[in-house]
Amino acid sequence: MNVMLYMAISANGIIAKNDDDTGWISKEEWNSYSAAVRAAGCLIVGRRTYNILTKQPEFSELKDVKLVVVSHEDFKTLAPNHLVAHSPKDALALLKDFKEVIVAGGGILNASFLAENLVDEIYLDVEPIVLGDGIPVFKNKDFERKLKFIGYKQITENEIQLHYRVIRD
Ligand SMILES: NC(=O)c1ccc[n+]([C@@H]2O[C@H](COP(=O)([O-])OP(=O)(O)OC[C@H]3O[C@@H](n4cnc5c(N)ncnc54)[C@H](OP(=O)(O)O)[C@@H]3O)[C@@H](O)[C@H]2O)c1
């Protein structure tokens, strides 16, 4: 299984404003993310991201994807193909039949996956904006992971995607 973390970030590593606003993320970025998730067929998100993402009209593009929500609690999800896991490892176990798995936020969940060394690749779509404050791409955990730069792709004239492999020790 190849675990890929996929996020849109500001040039200074913010994934949402403090009020959860992500209106600064481009349509082209969403299209790139949506295509990657549909190709993998599955997605893991944290509980806060689940509550926000599933209210967006574009979420209908991902309705057939197997979605695992990580939470400490049990709760009723919005659809039968949405499952709850109580830890990053349990989330991966629920998706063990998939060749590729996408982990996509938010900051708390991303940090849990990196701290537990569960990520193979990182894709960062860098929006051409600096945000003075907000939710960071990795939040509330102290860890260090070395990366190997794999390459980059132009998403728009003004936006690039950075691709790294995590050096797993
Ligand atoms: N720019 C982007 O590409 C992008 C992508 C995704 C999300 N976002 C934004 O990111 C923001 C949300 O990020 P966030 O950091 O506040 O929250 P989050 O990571 O989405 O969710 C945090 C919640 O997930 C659960 N969780 C996380 N790690 C866990 C673990 N190891 N074990 C068990 N449960 C765990 C907990 O839920 P419980 O409290 O239920 O236990 C925790 O409170 C939103 O504004 C969203 O729009 C941006």
The ligand as a MOL file (V3000), in Angstrom:
LIG
                    3D

  0  0  0     0  0            999 V3000
M  V30 BEGIN CTAB
M  V30 COUNTS 48 52 0 0 0
M  V30 BEGIN ATOM
M  V30 1 N -5.9350 23.0500 2.2480 0
M  V30 2 C -6.3150 21.7840 2.1920 0
M  V30 3 O -5.9200 21.0290 1.2850 0
M  V30 4 C -7.1940 21.2240 3.2740 0
M  V30 5 C -7.4780 19.8490 3.2770 0
M  V30 6 C -8.2220 19.3290 4.3230 0
M  V30 7 C -8.7020 20.1500 5.3310 0
M  V30 8 N -8.4240 21.4680 5.2960 0 CHG=1
M  V30 9 C -8.8780 22.3520 6.3920 0
M  V30 10 O -8.2660 21.9350 7.6090 0
M  V30 11 C -9.1210 22.3380 8.6890 0
M  V30 12 C -9.3120 21.1680 9.6550 0
M  V30 13 O -8.0650 20.7910 10.1960 0
M  V30 14 P -7.8980 20.5350 11.7650 0
M  V30 15 O -6.4510 20.3260 11.9900 0
M  V30 16 O -8.5900 21.6060 12.5160 0 CHG=-1
M  V30 17 O -8.7590 19.2060 12.0190 0
M  V30 18 P -8.7150 17.7120 11.3750 0
M  V30 19 O -7.3250 17.1910 11.3710 0
M  V30 20 O -9.4880 17.7060 10.1130 0
M  V30 21 O -9.6180 16.9350 12.4400 0
M  V30 22 C -9.1900 16.8330 13.7740 0
M  V30 23 C -9.9870 15.7410 14.4280 0
M  V30 24 O -9.7340 14.4850 13.7890 0
M  V30 25 C -9.6400 13.4560 14.7530 0
M  V30 26 N -8.2640 12.9580 14.8300 0
M  V30 27 C -7.1390 13.5100 14.2800 0
M  V30 28 N -6.0630 12.7540 14.5690 0
M  V30 29 C -6.5340 11.6970 15.2960 0
M  V30 30 C -5.9090 10.5550 15.8720 0
M  V30 31 N -4.5760 10.3540 15.7670 0
M  V30 32 N -6.6800 9.6520 16.5310 0
M  V30 33 C -8.0260 9.8390 16.6370 0
M  V30 34 N -8.6740 10.9100 16.1080 0
M  V30 35 C -7.9240 11.8260 15.4520 0
M  V30 36 C -10.0750 14.0870 16.0740 0
M  V30 37 O -11.4930 14.0160 16.0630 0
M  V30 38 P -12.4050 13.9050 17.4100 0
M  V30 39 O -12.3090 15.2580 18.0540 0
M  V30 40 O -13.7710 13.5850 16.8630 0
M  V30 41 O -11.8140 12.8180 18.2520 0
M  V30 42 C -9.6070 15.5310 15.8910 0
M  V30 43 O -10.2640 16.4440 16.7500 0
M  V30 44 C -10.4200 22.7910 8.0800 0
M  V30 45 O -10.4410 24.2140 8.0330 0
M  V30 46 C -10.3650 22.2290 6.6620 0
M  V30 47 O -11.1190 22.9880 5.7410 0
M  V30 48 C -7.6710 22.0390 4.3010 0
M  V30 END ATOM
M  V30 BEGIN BOND
M  V30 1 1 1 2
M  V30 2 2 2 3
M  V30 3 1 2 4
M  V30 4 1 4 5
M  V30 5 2 4 48
M  V30 6 2 5 6
M  V30 7 1 6 7
M  V30 8 2 7 8
M  V30 9 1 8 9
M  V30 10 1 8 48
M  V30 11 1 9 10
M  V30 12 1 9 46
M  V30 13 1 10 11
M  V30 14 1 11 12
M  V30 15 1 11 44
M  V30 16 1 12 13
M  V30 17 1 13 14
M  V30 18 2 14 15
M  V30 19 1 14 16
M  V30 20 1 14 17
M  V30 21 1 17 18
M  V30 22 2 18 19
M  V30 23 1 18 20
M  V30 24 1 18 21
M  V30 25 1 21 22
M  V30 26 1 22 23
M  V30 27 1 23 24
M  V30 28 1 23 42
M  V30 29 1 24 25
M  V30 30 1 25 26
M  V30 31 1 25 36
M  V30 32 1 26 27
M  V30 33 1 26 35
M  V30 34 2 27 28
M  V30 35 1 28 29
M  V30 36 1 29 30
M  V30 37 2 29 35
M  V30 38 1 30 31
M  V30 39 2 30 32
M  V30 40 1 32 33
M  V30 41 2 33 34
M  V30 42 1 34 35
M  V30 43 1 36 37
M  V30 44 1 36 42
M  V30 45 1 37 38
M  V30 46 2 38 39
M  V30 47 1 38 40
M  V30 48 1 38 41
M  V30 49 1 42 43
M  V30 50 1 44 45
M  V30 51 1 44 46
M  V30 52 1 46 47
M  V30 END BOND
M  V30 END CTAB
M  END
